[in-house]
Amino acid sequence: FDAIAETRGVYLFDEFDAIGGERGRENDVGEMRRVLNAFLQFIEQDDSQSLIVAATNSPRILDQALFRRFDDVLYYDLPGPEAVRQLIENRLGQFRGRGLSLATAVKEAEGLSHAEITQACDDAVKEAILSDRETVTATSLKKALAERRQAYGKHGR
């Protein structure tokens, strides 16, 4: 907090749900409640020229008092089919094989986030390189997408 007040800058608190979880929850830890209370007080009194950004994948568990302290709250939904298609196409780049159907890949990626799809594409490219192939196969991309779905506990396809 001292740095924010003394040095103008952009301060990012990633995975903010780790400290900004709703007070009074069953798994509430007293020390974290004190950290959150201190943060709320600091934000309330902040008159610095710094920009404070908090990011989370779990806004539902954030304490509602946080939403009143920030000037803007932005939400990003899961990518739609066209965004997924563009993401896969761009991420695979020269590794996209002719036999890889983007329509099928988009269906396989349904319900995954940008980051999860990116990681799956990267995994499929690594697998192609390690297998001494010049392109990603439909099977390897499908497997990588399924692994991301399983790793993040998402069901579906």
Secondary structure as a PSIPRED ss2 file (coil, helix, strand):
# PSIPRED VFORMAT (PSIPRED V4.0)

   1 F C   1.000  0.000  0.000
   2 D H   0.000  1.000  0.000
   3 A H   0.000  1.000  0.000
   4 I H   0.000  1.000  0.000
   5 A H   0.000  1.000  0.000
   6 E H   0.000  1.000  0.000
   7 T C   1.000  0.000  0.000
   8 R C   1.000  0.000  0.000
   9 G C   1.000  0.000  0.000
  10 V E   0.000  0.000  1.000
  11 Y E   0.000  0.000  1.000
  12 L E   0.000  0.000  1.000
  13 F E   0.000  0.000  1.000
  14 D C   1.000  0.000  0.000
  15 E C   1.000  0.000  0.000
  16 F C   1.000  0.000  0.000
  17 D H   0.000  1.000  0.000
  18 A H   0.000  1.000  0.000
  19 I H   0.000  1.000  0.000
  20 G H   0.000  1.000  0.000
  21 G E   0.000  0.000  1.000
  22 E C   1.000  0.000  0.000
  23 R C   1.000  0.000  0.000
  24 G C   1.000  0.000  0.000
  25 R C   1.000  0.000  0.000
  26 E C   1.000  0.000  0.000
  27 N C   1.000  0.000  0.000
  28 D C   1.000  0.000  0.000
  29 V C   1.000  0.000  0.000
  30 G H   0.000  1.000  0.000
  31 E H   0.000  1.000  0.000
  32 M H   0.000  1.000  0.000
  33 R H   0.000  1.000  0.000
  34 R H   0.000  1.000  0.000
  35 V H   0.000  1.000  0.000
  36 L H   0.000  1.000  0.000
  37 N H   0.000  1.000  0.000
  38 A H   0.000  1.000  0.000
  39 F H   0.000  1.000  0.000
  40 L H   0.000  1.000  0.000
  41 Q H   0.000  1.000  0.000
  42 F H   0.000  1.000  0.000
  43 I H   0.000  1.000  0.000
  44 E H   0.000  1.000  0.000
  45 Q H   0.000  1.000  0.000
  46 D C   1.000  0.000  0.000
  47 D C   1.000  0.000  0.000
  48 S C   1.000  0.000  0.000
  49 Q C   1.000  0.000  0.000
  50 S C   1.000  0.000  0.000
  51 L E   0.000  0.000  1.000
  52 I E   0.000  0.000  1.000
  53 V E   0.000  0.000  1.000
  54 A E   0.000  0.000  1.000
  55 A C   1.000  0.000  0.000
  56 T C   1.000  0.000  0.000
  57 N C   1.000  0.000  0.000
  58 S C   1.000  0.000  0.000
  59 P H   0.000  1.000  0.000
  60 R H   0.000  1.000  0.000
  61 I H   0.000  1.000  0.000
  62 L E   0.000  0.000  1.000
  63 D C   1.000  0.000  0.000
  64 Q H   0.000  1.000  0.000
  65 A H   0.000  1.000  0.000
  66 L H   0.000  1.000  0.000
  67 F H   0.000  1.000  0.000
  68 R H   0.000  1.000  0.000
  69 R H   0.000  1.000  0.000
  70 F C   1.000  0.000  0.000
  71 D C   1.000  0.000  0.000
  72 D C   1.000  0.000  0.000
  73 V C   1.000  0.000  0.000
  74 L C   1.000  0.000  0.000
  75 Y C   1.000  0.000  0.000
  76 Y C   1.000  0.000  0.000
  77 D C   1.000  0.000  0.000
  78 L C   1.000  0.000  0.000
  79 P C   1.000  0.000  0.000
  80 G C   1.000  0.000  0.000
  81 P H   0.000  1.000  0.000
  82 E H   0.000  1.000  0.000
  83 A H   0.000  1.000  0.000
  84 V H   0.000  1.000  0.000
  85 R H   0.000  1.000  0.000
  86 Q H   0.000  1.000  0.000
  87 L H   0.000  1.000  0.000
  88 I H   0.000  1.000  0.000
  89 E H   0.000  1.000  0.000
  90 N H   0.000  1.000  0.000
  91 R H   0.000  1.000  0.000
  92 L H   0.000  1.000  0.000
  93 G H   0.000  1.000  0.000
  94 Q H   0.000  1.000  0.000
  95 F H   0.000  1.000  0.000
  96 R E   0.000  0.000  1.000
  97 G C   1.000  0.000  0.000
  98 R C   1.000  0.000  0.000
  99 G C   1.000  0.000  0.000
 100 L C   1.000  0.000  0.000
 101 S C   1.000  0.000  0.000
 102 L H   0.000  1.000  0.000
 103 A H   0.000  1.000  0.000
 104 T H   0.000  1.000  0.000
 105 A H   0.000  1.000  0.000
 106 V H   0.000  1.000  0.000
 107 K H   0.000  1.000  0.000
 108 E H   0.000  1.000  0.000
 109 A C   1.000  0.000  0.000
 110 E C   1.000  0.000  0.000
 111 G C   1.000  0.000  0.000
 112 L C   1.000  0.000  0.000
 113 S C   1.000  0.000  0.000
 114 H H   0.000  1.000  0.000
 115 A H   0.000  1.000  0.000
 116 E H   0.000  1.000  0.000
 117 I H   0.000  1.000  0.000
 118 T H   0.000  1.000  0.000
 119 Q H   0.000  1.000  0.000
 120 A H   0.000  1.000  0.000
 121 C H   0.000  1.000  0.000
 122 D H   0.000  1.000  0.000
 123 D H   0.000  1.000  0.000
 124 A H   0.000  1.000  0.000
 125 V H   0.000  1.000  0.000
 126 K H   0.000  1.000  0.000
 127 E H   0.000  1.000  0.000
 128 A H   0.000  1.000  0.000
 129 I H   0.000  1.000  0.000
 130 L H   0.000  1.000  0.000
 131 S C   1.000  0.000  0.000
 132 D C   1.000  0.000  0.000
 133 R C   1.000  0.000  0.000
 134 E C   1.000  0.000  0.000
 135 T C   1.000  0.000  0.000
 136 V E   0.000  0.000  1.000
 137 T C   1.000  0.000  0.000
 138 A H   0.000  1.000  0.000
 139 T H   0.000  1.000  0.000
 140 S H   0.000  1.000  0.000
 141 L H   0.000  1.000  0.000
 142 K H   0.000  1.000  0.000
 143 K H   0.000  1.000  0.000
 144 A H   0.000  1.000  0.000
 145 L H   0.000  1.000  0.000
 146 A H   0.000  1.000  0.000
 147 E H   0.000  1.000  0.000
 148 R H   0.000  1.000  0.000
 149 R H   0.000  1.000  0.000
 150 Q H   0.000  1.000  0.000
 151 A H   0.000  1.000  0.000
 152 Y C   1.000  0.000  0.000
 153 G C   1.000  0.000  0.000
 154 K C   1.000  0.000  0.000
 155 H C   1.000  0.000  0.000
 156 G C   1.000  0.000  0.000
 157 R C   1.000  0.000  0.000
